Amino acid sequence: MNESPELFIRDRNSLDDFLYEINSIYMRKESAEQFDLIDAVLISGEANLRPWSPSAEKVGRIVYVKVYYGLKFQTILRLFCNSFMNLYGAEITFL
């Protein structure tokens, strides 16, 4: 599988097609599918734009949800691997 990475370049006002969050106004199925394509979020912006600023709300939402679900998945994976190691005496190294 030798695929080139695909880059999505958006400004902070055109992120709606990637915003997906349960129990919010961002619950479109198409957005969830696009959101799942994101592996990394790189942010570049003005030095005076604060993360808590209303104009940065969409960027903050994408970062929050990606980090939250990414960490949740890692935690579940580690618990599963620890259980596996305890049951079978196997060693698994986390990087």
MDAnalysis code that builds the backbone (N, CA, C; Angstrom):
import MDAnalysis as mda
import numpy as np

u = mda.Universe.empty(285, n_residues=95, atom_resindex=np.repeat(np.arange(95), 3), trajectory=True)
u.add_TopologyAttr("name", ["N", "CA", "C"] * 95)
u.add_TopologyAttr("resid", np.arange(1, 96))
u.add_TopologyAttr("resname", ["MET", "ASN", "GLU", "SER", "PRO", "GLU", "LEU", "PHE", "ILE", "ARG", "ASP", "ARG", "ASN", "SER", "LEU", "ASP", "ASP", "PHE", "LEU", "TYR", "GLU", "ILE", "ASN", "SER", "ILE", "TYR", "MET", "ARG", "LYS", "GLU", "SER", "ALA", "GLU", "GLN", "PHE", "ASP", "LEU", "ILE", "ASP", "ALA", "VAL", "LEU", "ILE", "SER", "GLY", "GLU", "ALA", "ASN", "LEU", "ARG", "PRO", "TRP", "SER", "PRO", "SER", "ALA", "GLU", "LYS", "VAL", "GLY", "ARG", "ILE", "VAL", "TYR", "VAL", "LYS", "VAL", "TYR", "TYR", "GLY", "LEU", "LYS", "PHE", "GLN", "THR", "ILE", "LEU", "ARG", "LEU", "PHE", "CYS", "ASN", "SER", "PHE", "MET", "ASN", "LEU", "TYR", "GLY", "ALA", "GLU", "ILE", "THR", "PHE", "LEU"])
u.atoms.positions = np.array([
    [0.838, -1.174, 0.000],
    [0.000, 0.000, 0.000],
    [0.881, 1.235, 0.000],
    [1.051, 1.820, -1.122],
    [1.963, 2.936, -1.282],
    [1.183, 4.167, -1.713],
    [0.487, 4.774, -0.788],
    [-0.341, 5.926, -1.090],
    [0.360, 7.206, -0.684],
    [0.167, 8.236, -1.477],
    [0.687, 9.546, -1.124],
    [-0.248, 10.187, -0.111],
    [0.293, 10.943, 0.816],
    [-0.595, 11.603, 1.780],
    [-1.439, 12.664, 1.075],
    [-2.641, 12.821, 1.561],
    [-3.533, 13.839, 1.018],
    [-3.612, 14.971, 2.022],
    [-3.424, 16.180, 1.544],
    [-3.468, 17.346, 2.416],
    [-4.769, 18.095, 2.207],
    [-5.415, 18.449, 3.299],
    [-6.607, 19.290, 3.268],
    [-6.211, 20.621, 3.875],
    [-6.240, 21.658, 3.103],
    [-5.860, 22.973, 3.606],
    [-7.122, 23.820, 3.694],
    [-7.394, 24.288, 4.895],
    [-8.601, 25.071, 5.162],
    [-8.252, 26.265, 6.034],
    [-9.027, 27.328, 5.889],
    [-8.898, 28.402, 6.868],
    [-9.916, 28.140, 7.984],
    [-9.843, 28.895, 9.025],
    [-10.670, 28.605, 10.203],
    [-12.165, 28.776, 9.964],
    [-12.541, 29.410, 8.863],
    [-13.957, 29.606, 8.569],
    [-14.537, 28.535, 7.650],
    [-13.706, 27.644, 7.129],
    [-14.208, 26.634, 6.180],
    [-13.891, 25.214, 6.654],
    [-14.182, 24.933, 7.905],
    [-13.901, 23.623, 8.493],
    [-15.140, 22.757, 8.677],
    [-16.301, 23.259, 8.287],
    [-17.547, 22.545, 8.562],
    [-17.588, 21.143, 7.968],
    [-16.915, 20.927, 6.830],
    [-16.956, 19.595, 6.228],
    [-16.089, 18.580, 6.975],
    [-15.338, 19.001, 7.994],
    [-14.547, 18.091, 8.825],
    [-15.022, 18.044, 10.268],
    [-15.924, 18.917, 10.637],
    [-16.376, 18.985, 12.022],
    [-17.432, 17.930, 12.303],
    [-17.121, 17.065, 13.237],
    [-18.080, 16.055, 13.673],
    [-17.916, 15.861, 15.168],
    [-18.989, 16.034, 15.878],
    [-18.972, 15.828, 17.322],
    [-20.367, 15.404, 17.753],
    [-20.437, 14.322, 18.485],
    [-21.715, 13.810, 18.962],
    [-22.341, 14.816, 19.924],
    [-23.639, 14.924, 19.881],
    [-24.409, 15.835, 20.744],
    [-24.015, 17.292, 20.568],
    [-23.783, 17.689, 19.327],
    [-23.512, 19.089, 19.023],
    [-24.213, 19.422, 17.715],
    [-24.015, 20.621, 17.238],
    [-24.632, 20.987, 15.962],
    [-23.865, 20.389, 14.780],
    [-22.714, 19.777, 15.043],
    [-21.878, 19.191, 13.993],
    [-22.059, 17.678, 13.964],
    [-23.172, 17.203, 13.402],
    [-23.448, 15.766, 13.423],
    [-23.759, 15.197, 12.033],
    [-23.266, 15.808, 10.967],
    [-23.516, 15.302, 9.618],
    [-22.675, 14.046, 9.352],
    [-23.279, 13.049, 8.733],
    [-22.585, 11.795, 8.439],
    [-21.391, 12.029, 7.506],
    [-21.560, 12.887, 6.519],
    [-20.471, 13.174, 5.577],
    [-19.276, 13.794, 6.293],
    [-19.555, 14.638, 7.274],
    [-18.476, 15.258, 8.044],
    [-17.742, 14.218, 8.883],
    [-18.475, 13.246, 9.417],
    [-17.846, 12.177, 10.198],
    [-16.899, 11.380, 9.320],
    [-17.295, 11.098, 8.085],
    [-16.433, 10.351, 7.166],
    [-15.177, 11.151, 6.823],
    [-15.336, 12.447, 6.575],
    [-14.173, 13.297, 6.306],
    [-13.285, 13.406, 7.541],
    [-13.910, 13.540, 8.710],
    [-13.178, 13.659, 9.971],
    [-12.300, 12.433, 10.198],
    [-12.797, 11.244, 9.839],
    [-12.032, 10.015, 10.025],
    [-10.798, 9.952, 9.141],
    [-10.746, 10.748, 8.099],
    [-9.578, 10.771, 7.216],
    [-8.398, 11.528, 7.825],
    [-8.670, 12.340, 8.828],
    [-7.618, 13.193, 9.408],
    [-6.723, 12.371, 10.325],
    [-5.427, 12.360, 10.033],
    [-4.449, 11.706, 10.894],
    [-3.676, 12.719, 11.736],
    [-3.530, 13.910, 11.216],
    [-2.774, 14.942, 11.927],
    [-3.411, 16.293, 11.630],
    [-3.300, 17.201, 12.586],
    [-3.801, 18.557, 12.412],
    [-2.630, 19.502, 12.612],
    [-2.319, 20.261, 11.591],
    [-1.260, 21.266, 11.672],
    [-1.927, 22.630, 11.638],
    [-1.560, 23.485, 12.558],
    [-2.216, 24.779, 12.684],
    [-1.190, 25.888, 12.511],
    [-1.543, 26.818, 11.677],
    [-0.724, 28.015, 11.489],
    [-1.676, 29.193, 11.525],
    [-1.296, 30.245, 12.205],
    [-2.211, 31.379, 12.292],
    [-1.540, 32.614, 12.833],
    [-2.356, 33.625, 13.037],
    [-1.859, 34.890, 13.554],
    [-1.414, 34.725, 15.003],
    [-0.398, 35.436, 15.382],
    [0.128, 35.339, 16.745],
    [-0.860, 35.868, 17.780],
    [-1.746, 36.770, 17.382],
    [-2.683, 37.345, 18.347],
    [-4.004, 36.576, 18.432],
    [-4.152, 35.477, 17.709],
    [-5.366, 34.663, 17.790],
    [-5.250, 33.721, 18.987],
    [-6.130, 33.878, 19.939],
    [-6.113, 33.059, 21.151],
    [-6.997, 31.828, 20.973],
    [-6.622, 30.682, 21.554],
    [-7.420, 29.456, 21.412],
    [-8.843, 29.602, 21.936],
    [-9.075, 30.467, 22.893],
    [-10.405, 30.641, 23.464],
    [-11.225, 31.702, 22.715],
    [-10.637, 32.286, 21.699],
    [-11.341, 33.279, 20.900],
    [-12.484, 32.624, 20.117],
    [-13.634, 33.271, 20.010],
    [-14.750, 32.692, 19.252],
    [-14.379, 32.374, 17.799],
    [-13.467, 33.130, 17.210],
    [-13.092, 32.866, 15.824],
    [-12.216, 31.617, 15.681],
    [-11.702, 31.088, 16.788],
    [-10.891, 29.868, 16.755],
    [-11.663, 28.648, 17.243],
    [-12.974, 28.796, 17.429],
    [-13.782, 27.716, 18.019],
    [-13.757, 26.438, 17.191],
    [-13.866, 26.536, 15.876],
    [-13.908, 25.342, 15.030],
    [-12.570, 24.606, 15.029],
    [-11.484, 25.352, 14.996],
    [-10.152, 24.729, 15.051],
    [-9.983, 24.008, 16.379],
    [-10.376, 24.650, 17.448],
    [-10.278, 24.035, 18.771],
    [-11.114, 22.775, 18.883],
    [-12.283, 22.768, 18.263],
    [-13.153, 21.590, 18.299],
    [-12.512, 20.397, 17.587],
    [-11.927, 20.639, 16.422],
    [-11.275, 19.550, 15.684],
    [-10.122, 18.977, 16.493],
    [-9.292, 19.835, 17.036],
    [-8.147, 19.378, 17.828],
    [-8.620, 18.622, 19.060],
    [-9.605, 19.153, 19.759],
    [-10.103, 18.507, 20.976],
    [-10.639, 17.105, 20.677],
    [-11.487, 16.991, 19.683],
    [-12.105, 15.707, 19.376],
    [-11.052, 14.714, 18.895],
    [-10.098, 15.150, 18.072],
    [-9.042, 14.241, 17.603],
    [-8.202, 13.743, 18.770],
    [-7.835, 14.627, 19.660],
    [-7.029, 14.229, 20.818],
    [-7.845, 13.335, 21.746],
    [-9.088, 13.713, 22.026],
    [-9.931, 12.948, 22.948],
    [-10.127, 11.519, 22.458],
    [-10.546, 11.367, 21.199],
    [-10.799, 10.022, 20.689],
    [-9.508, 9.248, 20.452],
    [-8.438, 9.943, 20.088],
    [-7.149, 9.275, 19.925],
    [-6.642, 8.714, 21.240],
    [-6.719, 9.497, 22.302],
    [-6.270, 9.032, 23.612],
    [-7.174, 7.929, 24.141],
    [-8.464, 8.049, 23.876],
    [-9.405, 7.025, 24.318],
    [-9.072, 5.684, 23.658],
    [-8.778, 5.709, 22.363],
    [-8.422, 4.491, 21.652],
    [-7.124, 3.906, 22.197],
    [-6.121, 4.749, 22.439],
    [-4.847, 4.265, 22.986],
    [-5.049, 3.620, 24.345],
    [-5.881, 4.204, 25.169],
    [-6.144, 3.655, 26.494],
    [-6.785, 2.269, 26.388],
    [-7.778, 2.140, 25.524],
    [-8.449, 0.850, 25.332],
    [-7.460, -0.182, 24.796],
    [-6.619, 0.222, 23.845],
    [-5.627, -0.688, 23.283],
    [-4.638, -1.151, 24.356],
    [-4.188, -0.237, 25.186],
    [-3.251, -0.617, 26.253],
    [-3.885, -1.556, 27.268],
    [-5.149, -1.302, 27.624],
    [-5.834, -2.201, 28.549],
    [-5.970, -3.599, 27.955],
    [-6.315, -3.675, 26.687],
    [-6.430, -4.962, 26.018],
    [-5.077, -5.682, 25.997],
    [-4.032, -4.961, 25.644],
    [-2.697, -5.572, 25.574],
    [-2.212, -6.008, 26.948],
    [-2.498, -5.213, 27.972],
    [-2.114, -5.612, 29.328],
    [-2.840, -6.883, 29.743],
    [-4.123, -6.980, 29.409],
    [-4.883, -8.196, 29.726],
    [-4.300, -9.388, 28.986],
    [-3.947, -9.186, 27.736],
    [-3.355, -10.248, 26.922],
    [-2.038, -10.718, 27.534],
    [-1.220, -9.746, 27.964],
    [0.074, -10.094, 28.568],
    [-0.128, -10.876, 29.857],
    [-1.103, -10.469, 30.662],
    [-1.366, -11.163, 31.917],
    [-1.869, -12.588, 31.687],
    [-2.703, -12.777, 30.688],
    [-3.259, -14.103, 30.411],
    [-2.235, -15.062, 29.814],
    [-1.443, -14.560, 28.873],
    [-0.573, -15.450, 28.099],
    [0.917, -15.255, 28.350],
    [1.257, -14.308, 29.186],
    [2.667, -14.085, 29.498],
    [3.457, -13.491, 28.341],
    [2.765, -12.931, 27.359],
    [3.443, -12.329, 26.205],
    [3.960, -10.945, 26.570],
    [4.968, -10.497, 25.852],
    [5.504, -9.166, 26.085],
    [5.172, -8.280, 24.898],
    [4.653, -7.112, 25.176],
    [4.337, -6.144, 24.142],
    [5.004, -4.836, 24.547],
    [5.746, -4.252, 23.637],
    [6.455, -3.006, 23.918],
    [5.720, -1.861, 23.293],
    [5.437, -0.834, 24.062],
    [4.800, 0.380, 23.553],
    [5.877, 1.415, 23.299],
    [5.793, 2.066, 22.170],
    [6.751, 3.131, 21.855],
    [6.173, 4.465, 22.196],
])
